[in-house]
């Protein structure tokens, strides 16, 4: 049985208090809300903070507000998010992403902020202490070698957050609070392409809110590839959002990829291929190919990496066809194992 290491637990009542504790304790402290990612990592000794700063009692971080622009408190559970009618109707891609995270039990505990800050994953890192010790550890924790790319001086562990690509596609932002004040940054800017130092959030900052755009003209969707139709982390995530002009052409578009690099990211070439054109089969094929060209998965997660590369084109095409209005529910169920209600 894997047991948690000893740690000090501090429950705070505000984000500012949490920030002061983080600033005072430095690298020895980490935030915890639902704990669905951090606590298993601690049992495997992947992360060993001496102090856990709990934000579960910070009421302001559990609020949902809709005054044109929607604000999601970072401690809202994924279950709360999935059950929110506004999210389901206006931010469909985010709803689909949240609905496919893990299992109902984990969604009851896991939070939107926690999913955004999810630790990067790798076959050689997500193992127990004895297993990792047997290979002399890895570059991400305690070792000197990246066993995925042995010549690499940078960790290539993959980002496995589902909600981040969906939020990037719709142009969402996050609010970060510290003792020095607060700042809002696009979700895309929250990430670095580094498996170890994967967040741009400073150690003393607390992610308190997710800010969704007020523009309701966007349609969005999210497609996830995983071995099983429940529980598994993504080995590919494709989020797409399109705003149509009155004549039916694409006025603006964003496609984001997840789980194929150490960060989720936008594919600018897909926007170029879509904007100003009708969403016909040729346009979709060109945009999907542009998305696939940017996907460079490595052999550090489940399934064959070459096959994962090949299906990016298919999944990007599915997402764009769904935004066009095609009924892809049967394909969602048979190919992506996603039984999402309409």
DAFENWO-V580272 format. One record per pair of residues at least 4 apart in sequence whose C-alpha atoms are under 8 Angstrom apart, sorted by the first residue. I is the first residue (numbers start at 1). GAP is how many residues later the second one is. D is the distance in whole Angstrom. If there is no record, write none. Layout:
# DAFENWO-V580272
I|GAP|D + I|GAP|D
This chain:
# DAFENWO-V580272
2|41|6 + 2|42|7 + 3|40|5 + 4|35|7 + 4|38|6 + 4|39|5 + 5|37|7 + 5|38|7 + 5|40|8 + 5|43|7 + 6|44|7 + 7|42|7 + 7|43|5 + 7|44|6 + 7|45|7 + 8|42|6 + 8|43|5 + 8|44|6 + 9|42|6 + 9|43|5 + 9|44|6 + 9|45|7 + 10|41|7 + 10|42|6 + 10|43|5 + 10|44|6 + 11|42|6 + 11|43|5 + 11|44|6 + 11|45|8 + 11|46|7 + 12|5|6 + 12|6|6 + 12|41|7 + 12|42|6 + 12|43|6 + 12|45|7 + 12|46|7 + 13|4|7 + 13|5|8 + 13|42|7 + 13|44|6 + 13|45|5 + 13|46|8 + 14|4|6 + 14|41|7 + 14|44|5 + 14|45|8 + 14|46|8 + 15|4|6 + 15|40|7 + 15|43|7 + 15|162|7 + 15|163|8 + 15|191|6 + 15|193|7 + 16|4|6 + 16|161|7 + 16|162|6 + 16|163|6 + 17|4|6 + 18|4|6 + 18|35|7 + 18|36|8 + 18|37|7 + 18|188|7 + 19|4|6 + 19|158|7 + 19|159|5 + 19|160|6 + 19|185|5 + 19|186|6 + 19|187|6 + 20|4|6 + 20|158|8 + 20|159|6 + 20|184|7 + 21|4|6 + 21|8|8 + 21|32|8 + 22|4|6 + 22|5|8 + 22|7|6 + 22|8|7 + 22|31|8 + 22|181|7 + 22|182|5 + 22|183|8 + 23|180|7 + 23|181|5 + 25|4|6 + 25|26|8 + 26|177|7 + 26|178|8 + 27|22|8 + 27|176|7 + 28|21|5 + 28|22|5 + 28|23|6 + 29|20|5 + 29|21|6 + 29|22|5 + 29|23|6 + 29|24|7 + 30|19|6 + 30|21|7 + 30|22|5 + 30|23|6 + 31|21|6 + 31|22|5 + 31|23|6 + 31|24|7 + 32|6|7 + 32|20|6 + 32|21|6 + 32|22|5 + 32|23|6 + 32|24|8 + 33|21|6 + 33|22|6 + 33|23|5 + 33|42|7 + 33|77|8 + 33|78|7 + 33|81|7 + 34|22|8 + 34|41|8 + 34|43|8 + 34|75|5 + 34|76|5 + 34|77|6 + 34|80|7 + 35|4|5 + 35|74|7 + 35|75|7 + 35|79|8 + 36|4|7 + 36|70|7 + 36|73|7 + 36|74|6 + 37|4|6 + 37|77|8 + 37|81|7 + 37|82|7 + 38|4|6 + 38|9|7 + 39|4|6 + 40|4|6 + 41|4|6 + 41|5|5 + 41|6|6 + 41|85|8 + 42|4|6 + 42|5|5 + 42|6|6 + 43|85|8 + 44|82|8 + 44|83|7 + 44|84|5 + 44|85|6 + 45|83|7 + 45|84|6 + 46|79|8 + 46|80|8 + 46|83|8 + 46|95|7 + 55|6|8 + 55|20|8 + 56|19|7 + 58|4|7 + 59|4|7 + 60|13|7 + 61|11|8 + 61|12|4 + 61|13|5 + 61|14|5 + 61|15|7 + 61|147|6 + 61|148|7 + 62|10|8 + 62|11|5 + 62|12|7 + 62|13|5 + 62|14|5 + 63|8|8 + 63|9|6 + 63|10|5 + 63|13|7 + 64|6|8 + 64|7|6 + 64|8|5 + 64|9|6 + 64|12|8 + 65|5|6 + 65|6|5 + 65|7|7 + 66|4|4 + 66|5|6 + 68|146|5 + 69|142|7 + 69|143|6 + 69|144|5 + 69|145|4 + 69|146|8 + 70|141|6 + 70|142|5 + 70|143|7 + 70|144|7 + 71|138|6 + 71|139|6 + 71|140|5 + 71|141|6 + 72|4|7 + 72|137|6 + 72|138|5 + 72|139|6 + 72|140|8 + 73|40|8 + 73|135|6 + 73|136|5 + 73|137|6 + 74|37|7 + 74|38|6 + 74|39|4 + 74|40|8 + 74|133|7 + 74|134|5 + 74|135|5 + 74|136|6 + 75|36|5 + 75|37|6 + 75|38|6 + 75|39|8 + 75|133|8 + 76|4|6 + 76|5|7 + 76|35|5 + 76|36|6 + 76|37|8 + 77|4|6 + 77|30|7 + 77|31|6 + 77|32|6 + 77|33|6 + 77|34|4 + 77|35|6 + 78|4|6 + 78|20|6 + 78|21|7 + 78|29|5 + 78|30|6 + 78|31|8 + 78|32|6 + 78|33|5 + 78|34|6 + 79|4|6 + 79|19|8 + 79|20|8 + 79|25|7 + 79|28|5 + 79|29|5 + 80|4|6 + 80|28|8 + 81|6|7 + 81|14|7 + 81|17|7 + 81|31|8 + 82|5|7 + 82|6|7 + 82|13|6 + 82|16|6 + 82|17|6 + 83|5|8 + 84|4|6 + 85|4|6 + 86|4|6 + 86|5|7 + 87|4|5 + 87|5|7 + 87|7|7 + 87|8|6 + 88|4|5 + 88|6|8 + 88|7|5 + 90|126|6 + 90|129|8 + 91|4|6 + 91|79|8 + 91|128|7 + 91|129|7 + 92|4|6 + 92|127|7 + 92|128|6 + 92|129|6 + 93|4|6 + 93|73|6 + 93|127|5 + 93|128|4 + 93|129|5 + 93|146|7 + 93|147|8 + 93|148|8 + 94|4|6 + 94|69|6 + 94|72|5 + 94|73|6 + 94|126|8 + 94|127|7 + 94|128|7 + 95|4|6 + 96|4|6 + 96|125|7 + 96|126|6 + 96|244|7 + 97|4|7 + 97|65|5 + 97|66|5 + 97|69|7 + 97|125|6 + 97|126|8 + 97|127|8 + 98|64|7 + 98|65|6 + 100|62|8 + 100|124|8 + 100|130|7 + 100|131|8 + 100|238|8 + 101|6|7 + 101|61|7 + 101|129|8 + 101|130|7 + 101|131|8 + 101|132|7 + 102|4|6 + 102|5|7 + 102|128|6 + 102|129|4 + 102|130|6 + 102|131|7 + 103|4|6 + 103|127|6 + 103|128|5 + 104|4|6 + 105|4|7 + 106|4|6 + 107|4|7 + 110|4|7 + 110|5|7 + 111|4|6 + 112|4|6 + 112|51|8 + 113|4|6 + 113|94|7 + 113|95|8 + 113|96|8 + 113|97|8 + 114|4|6 + 115|46|6 + 115|47|7 + 115|48|7 + 115|49|8 + 116|45|6 + 116|47|7 + 116|48|6 + 117|44|8 + 117|82|7 + 118|41|8 + 118|42|7 + 118|43|6 + 119|40|7 + 119|41|8 + 120|37|5 + 120|38|5 + 120|39|5 + 120|40|6 + 120|75|6 + 120|76|8 + 120|78|8 + 120|142|7 + 121|4|7 + 121|5|6 + 121|36|5 + 121|37|5 + 121|38|6 + 121|39|7 + 121|179|8 + 121|180|8 + 122|4|6 + 122|35|5 + 122|36|6 + 122|178|5 + 122|179|6 + 123|4|7 + 123|177|5 + 123|178|6 + 123|179|8 + 124|8|7 + 124|13|8 + 124|14|7 + 124|23|7 + 124|24|8 + 124|176|7 + 125|7|7 + 125|12|8 + 125|13|7 + 125|15|7 + 125|16|7 + 127|4|6 + 127|5|6 + 128|4|6 + 129|4|6 + 130|4|6 + 131|4|7 + 132|4|6 + 132|5|5 + 132|6|7 + 133|4|5 + 136|7|6 + 137|4|7 + 137|5|6 + 137|6|5 + 137|7|8 + 137|8|8 + 138|4|6 + 138|5|4 + 138|6|6 + 138|7|5 + 138|8|6 + 138|9|7 + 139|4|5 + 139|5|5 + 139|6|5 + 139|7|5 + 139|8|8 + 139|15|8 + 139|16|6 + 140|6|8 + 140|15|6 + 140|17|8 + 140|55|7 + 140|56|6 + 145|5|6 + 145|7|8 + 146|4|5 + 146|5|8 + 146|6|6 + 146|7|8 + 146|8|8 + 146|9|6 + 146|10|8 + 148|8|8 + 148|150|7 + 148|151|6 + 148|152|6 + 149|7|8 + 154|40|7 + 154|41|7 + 155|39|6 + 155|40|5 + 155|41|6 + 156|38|7 + 156|39|5 + 156|105|7 + 156|106|6 + 157|37|8 + 157|38|5 + 157|39|8 + 157|104|7 + 157|105|6 + 157|143|7 + 158|37|7 + 158|101|6 + 158|102|6 + 158|103|5 + 158|104|4 + 158|105|7 + 158|142|7 + 158|143|8 + 159|36|8 + 159|99|7 + 159|100|5 + 159|101|7 + 159|102|6 + 159|103|5 + 159|104|5 + 159|105|7 + 160|73|6 + 160|74|6 + 160|75|8 + 160|98|7 + 160|99|5 + 161|4|8 + 161|72|8 + 161|73|8 + 161|97|7 + 161|98|7 + 162|4|7 + 162|62|8 + 162|72|7 + 162|75|7 + 162|96|7 + 163|4|6 + 164|4|6 + 164|23|7 + 164|24|8 + 164|94|8 + 164|100|7 + 165|4|6 + 165|72|7 + 165|73|7 + 165|74|6 + 165|91|5 + 165|92|6 + 165|93|6 + 165|99|6 + 165|100|7 + 166|4|7 + 166|54|8 + 166|55|7 + 166|56|6 + 166|72|8 + 166|73|5 + 166|74|7 + 166|90|7 + 167|4|6 + 167|5|5 + 167|6|8 + 167|20|7 + 167|45|8 + 168|4|6 + 168|18|8 + 168|19|6 + 168|20|6 + 168|88|7 + 168|97|8 + 168|98|7 + 169|51|8 + 169|70|6 + 169|71|6 + 169|72|6 + 169|85|5 + 169|86|6 + 169|87|6 + 169|97|7 + 170|42|8 + 170|43|7 + 170|48|7 + 170|50|7 + 170|70|8 + 170|71|6 + 170|84|7 + 171|15|7 + 171|16|8 + 171|41|7 + 171|42|7 + 172|14|6 + 172|15|6 + 172|38|7 + 172|39|6 + 172|40|5 + 172|41|6 + 173|11|6 + 173|12|5 + 173|13|4 + 173|14|5 + 173|37|6 + 173|38|5 + 173|39|7 + 174|10|6 + 174|11|6 + 174|12|6 + 174|13|6 + 174|33|7 + 174|34|8 + 174|35|6 + 174|36|4 + 174|37|6 + 175|7|7 + 175|8|6 + 175|9|4 + 175|10|7 + 175|32|6 + 175|33|6 + 175|34|5 + 175|35|6 + 175|36|7 + 176|6|5 + 176|7|5 + 176|8|6 + 176|9|8 + 176|25|7 + 176|29|6 + 176|30|5 + 176|31|5 + 176|32|6 + 176|33|8 + 177|4|6 + 177|5|4 + 177|6|7 + 177|28|5 + 177|29|5 + 177|30|6 + 177|31|7 + 178|4|6 + 178|26|6 + 178|27|5 + 178|28|6 + 179|25|8 + 185|4|6 + 185|5|7 + 186|4|7 + 187|4|8 + 188|76|7 + 188|77|6 + 188|78|8 + 189|11|7 + 190|9|6 + 190|10|5 + 190|11|6 + 191|7|6 + 191|8|5 + 191|9|6 + 191|72|6 + 191|73|7 + 192|5|7 + 192|6|5 + 192|7|6 + 192|8|6 + 192|70|7 + 192|71|6 + 193|5|6 + 193|68|7 + 193|69|5 + 193|70|5 + 194|4|5 + 194|68|6 + 194|69|7 + 195|67|5 + 198|64|7 + 198|65|7 + 201|4|6 + 201|5|8 + 201|6|8 + 217|26|6 + 217|27|7 + 218|23|6 + 218|24|5 + 218|25|5 + 218|26|8 + 219|22|5 + 219|23|5 + 219|24|6 + 219|104|7 + 220|19|7 + 220|20|6 + 220|21|4 + 220|22|6 + 220|103|7 + 221|18|6 + 221|19|6 + 221|20|7 + 221|98|6 + 221|101|8 + 221|102|7 + 222|15|7 + 222|16|6 + 222|17|4 + 222|18|7 + 222|97|7 + 223|14|6 + 223|15|5 + 223|16|6 + 223|92|7 + 223|95|8 + 223|96|7 + 223|113|7 + 224|10|6 + 224|11|8 + 224|12|6 + 224|13|5 + 224|14|6 + 224|112|7 + 225|9|6 + 225|10|6 + 225|11|5 + 225|12|6 + 225|111|6 + 226|6|6 + 226|7|7 + 226|8|5 + 226|9|6 + 226|10|7 + 226|110|7 + 227|5|7 + 227|75|8 + 227|76|8 + 228|4|6 + 228|109|7 + 229|107|7 + 229|108|5 + 229|109|6 + 234|24|8 + 234|25|6 + 235|24|5 + 235|25|7 + 235|66|7 + 235|67|7 + 235|68|8 + 235|73|8 + 236|21|7 + 236|22|6 + 236|23|5 + 236|24|6 + 236|72|7 + 236|76|8 + 237|20|6 + 237|21|5 + 237|22|6 + 238|17|7 + 238|18|6 + 238|19|5 + 238|20|6 + 238|74|8 + 238|77|7 + 238|78|6 + 238|81|7 + 239|16|6 + 239|17|5 + 239|18|6 + 239|80|7 + 240|13|8 + 240|14|6 + 240|15|4 + 240|16|6 + 240|76|8 + 240|79|6 + 240|80|7 + 241|12|6 + 241|13|5 + 241|14|6 + 241|82|8 + 242|8|7 + 242|9|8 + 242|10|6 + 242|11|4 + 242|12|7 + 242|81|7 + 243|7|6 + 243|8|6 + 243|9|5 + 243|10|6 + 244|4|6 + 244|5|6 + 244|6|5 + 244|7|5 + 244|8|7 + 245|4|5 + 245|5|6 + 245|6|5 + 248|30|6 + 249|26|8 + 249|27|6 + 249|28|5 + 249|29|4 + 249|30|7 + 250|24|6 + 250|25|5 + 250|26|5 + 250|27|6 + 250|28|6 + 250|29|7 + 251|24|6 + 251|25|6 + 252|19|7 + 252|22|8 + 252|23|5 + 252|24|8 + 253|17|8 + 253|18|5 + 253|21|7 + 253|22|6 + 254|12|7 + 254|13|7 + 254|14|8 + 254|16|7 + 254|17|6 + 255|11|6 + 255|12|6 + 255|13|8 + 255|15|7 + 255|16|7 + 255|36|8 + 256|8|7 + 256|9|5 + 256|10|4 + 256|11|6 + 257|7|6 + 257|8|6 + 257|9|6 + 257|10|7 + 257|38|8 + 258|5|7 + 258|6|4 + 258|7|7 + 259|4|8 + 259|5|7 + 259|38|8 + 260|4|8 + 260|35|6 + 260|36|6 + 260|37|4 + 260|38|7 + 261|34|8 + 261|35|7 + 261|36|6 + 261|37|8 + 267|4|7 + 267|23|8 + 267|24|6 + 267|27|7 + 268|4|7 + 269|4|6 + 269|18|7 + 269|21|6 + 269|22|7 + 270|4|6 + 270|17|5 + 270|18|7 + 270|20|6 + 270|21|6 + 271|4|6 + 271|16|8 + 273|10|7 + 273|13|7 + 273|14|5 + 273|17|8 + 274|4|8 + 274|5|7 + 274|9|7 + 274|10|8 + 274|13|6 + 277|6|7 + 278|5|7 + 279|4|6 + 279|5|6 + 279|41|8 + 279|45|7 + 280|4|6 + 281|4|6 + 282|4|6 + 283|4|6 + 284|4|6 + 284|33|6 + 284|36|6 + 284|37|7 + 285|4|6 + 285|32|7 + 286|4|6 + 287|4|6 + 287|30|8 + 288|4|6 + 288|24|8 + 288|25|5 + 288|26|7 + 288|28|5 + 288|29|5 + 289|4|6 + 289|24|6 + 290|4|7 + 291|4|7 + 291|21|7 + 291|22|7 + 291|25|7 + 292|17|7 + 292|18|7 + 292|20|5 + 292|21|5 + 292|24|8 + 295|14|6 + 295|17|7 + 296|13|7 + 297|8|6 + 297|9|8 + 297|11|7 + 297|12|6 + 298|7|6 + 299|5|7 + 299|6|6 + 303|4|8 + 303|5|7 + 304|4|6 + 305|4|6 + 306|4|6 + 307|4|6 + 308|4|7 + 310|4|8 + 311|4|6 + 312|4|6 + 313|4|6 + 314|4|6 + 315|4|6 + 316|4|6 + 317|4|6 + 318|4|6 + 318|10|7 + 319|4|6 + 320|4|6 + 321|4|7 + 321|5|6 + 321|7|8 + 322|4|5 + 322|5|7 + 322|6|6 + 328|4|6 + 329|4|6 + 329|10|8 + 329|11|8 + 330|4|6 + 331|4|5 + 331|5|7 + 332|4|5 + 332|5|6 + 332|6|5 + 332|7|7 + 333|4|4 + 333|5|5 + 333|6|5 + 334|4|8
